[in-house]
Amino acid sequence: MIYKEGHSSYGHCWIEGDGINFWVYVMDGRSSYGPYSSLADAISEFNRYCL
C-alpha cells in the first residue's frame, strides 16, 4: 500500500508499507530505505528527501 507520494530533486518518491513495516523509495524507486517499524519514522525519512 502506498502511504505518501511526492516529487523533489530526487525524482518521484513514495512510502510503501504493509501496516507493519514501511519503506521509503526515492529517485523513482531506484533507491529505498527501510524497513521502518512505524509510519512516523518512515515519514521523517521521506521528509529528508522529498518535501
Secondary structure, 3 states (H helix, E strand, C coil): CEEEEEEECCEEEEEEECCCCEEEEEHHHCEEEEEECCHHHHHHHHHHHCC
